[in-house]
Amino acid sequence: MATAYDALHAHLRATSLLGSTAALLAWDQETQMPHGAGDRRAEQLAQLAELQHQRMVDARVADWLAACESDPRVQQDADRHANVREWRRDHTRATRLPGRLVAELAEVESKAQQAWASARAKDSFHQFRPWLERMVALQQQKADCLKTSGQARWDALADLYEPGMNAADLRALFAPLRTALVALRDKLRGGARPDDRFARQPIDESKQEAFVRAVLAAMGFDPARGRLDRSAHPFCTRVGADVRLTTRFRPDAVLDALGSTMHEGGHGLYEQGLEDTHFGTPLGEAVSLGIHESQSRLWENHVGRSAAFWRWCLPVAQKQLGTFADATADDLFRAVNVVKPSLIRVEADEATYDLHVMVRFELEQQLIDGQLGVANLPGEWNRLYRDYLGIAVPDDKHGCLQDVHWSCGLFGYFPTYTLGNLYAAQFTAAADKALGGLAALVERGQFATLREWLRRQIHRHGRRHSPAELCRLVTGAPLSPAPFLQHLEQKLAAVYRL
């Protein structure tokens, strides 16, 4: 006879198959779906979300969990114990949410995302406003269902993406980080600003695509278990046994295309590094969005913006792009590390990127707590950009309409980007020490050594450890901004000849 664990495993694995089907539909919505199919797609996603939720709150799940928790054989098996612990967490959260709310959220997220894309193209916040108002109201309902006694709404939502994360801890982390980043930006004004004009020359998008595909292949992304496409906002999603990446191209922004592709490629390597034998269990899932983001930022910034990378990559770029004939590796290294406050988060340099995140962190707390009305969002967004980055926002397309996240209901998500930056720096320092020097490996294009180290140390664990536990296991220390700031200071001193 099947044990309670076997029954629970089979039931939730089938639930994961529904989730991977929904992921495929969501990927298609952003890459291939005809414009006129949006309403029906929203119904499909809502139906799948409701079915997944019904399976998770099935009364048998509670019985199976209780039986597993009292079974010594399960508790003494490290893998099964970890899965049951995390399934209990997922089940507790699911039982707090009404099925009707889960279905409504999925449908509105799909429709709001399509409305956002249209509104952004037209630079019309007025068009998107009613959808965002509805989404905020639904997220407030969701938070009220999820939050525990004394817990703030935003904290309840943030815990979905980074277990244990809360606004108070983030404020304590962000305040000194902001001070240090602003001071670094001011210090760089006394240096020699790199000339990056040559990197903005128009390049045919087909050549750009061949270039980024060559780099992605060198990183070790497996095309037999994944693919690269285009979308308005680059993303990565796992569809069962394969991983879908997207990037974007502009004629005069080849370095942006490269950064976006390496960023999403880092996410993709994490997903491909999860052990497929654990599919349908927590051990086959990423532990948190902060850890996930650490993998994308590590490849984008610590590899892709390093001097060693460009000593390897310059010949690849010259071959694939047919340009940069007169550029040196040092020219490209300095060009890709120019520090300049900008409007768009995904195009920001390392020294100002986290200031973009802090703006969103402040605003979404106010939206969820009801302190800021959606109608007043553009004005408050523009004010914070003046305060944090010292720049004026010319229009909503380059302001509060630039990100897809809020249309998708991802409130509480943005701070994981900064946590990812901090984790990435700490993981890179640990890898550098363990592997006897990353620069030499990267300069030779030996990315497999780093990739396999990350798989052993981070990817294969799934949700076995909490983010904080994983950080200590990999680096021997709790998360700290010090390695990140040290990384920036050292690199930018070389870039700006300080």
Sequence and secondary structure as in RCSB ss.txt:
>XXXX:A:sequence
MATAYDALHAHLRATSLLGSTAALLAWDQETQMPHGAGDRRAEQLAQLAELQHQRMVDARVADWLAACESDPRVQ
QDADRHANVREWRRDHTRATRLPGRLVAELAEVESKAQQAWASARAKDSFHQFRPWLERMVALQQQKADCLKTSG
QARWDALADLYEPGMNAADLRALFAPLRTALVALRDKLRGGARPDDRFARQPIDESKQEAFVRAVLAAMGFDPAR
GRLDRSAHPFCTRVGADVRLTTRFRPDAVLDALGSTMHEGGHGLYEQGLEDTHFGTPLGEAVSLGIHESQSRLWE
NHVGRSAAFWRWCLPVAQKQLGTFADATADDLFRAVNVVKPSLIRVEADEATYDLHVMVRFELEQQLIDGQLGVA
NLPGEWNRLYRDYLGIAVPDDKHGCLQDVHWSCGLFGYFPTYTLGNLYAAQFTAAADKALGGLAALVERGQFATL
REWLRRQIHRHGRRHSPAELCRLVTGAPLSPAPFLQHLEQKLAAVYRL
>XXXX:A:secstr
   HHHHHHHHHHHHHHHHHHHHHHHHHHHHT  GGGHHHHHHHHHHHHHHHHHHHT HHHHHHHHHHHT HHHH
TSHHHHHHHHHHHHHHHHHHTS HHHHHHHHHHHHHHHHHHHHHHHHT HHHHHHHHHHHHHHHHHHHHHH  TT
  HHHHHHTTTSTT  HHHHHHHHHHHHHHHHHHHHHHTTS     GGGGS   HHHHHHHHHHHHHHHT  GGG
EEEEE SS  EEEETTEEEEEE   TT HHHHHHHHHHHHHHHHHHHHS GGGTTSGGGS S HHHHHHHHHIII
IIITTSHHHHHHHHHHHHHHHS  TT  HHHHHHHTT     S GGG  HHHHHHHHHHHHHHHHHHHHTSS GG
GHHHHHHHHHHHHH     SGGGTTTS SGGGGT TT THHHHHHHHHHHHHHHHHHHHTT HHHHHHTT HHHH
HHHHHHHTGGGTTSS HHHHHHHHHSS   SHHHHHHHHHHHHHHTT 
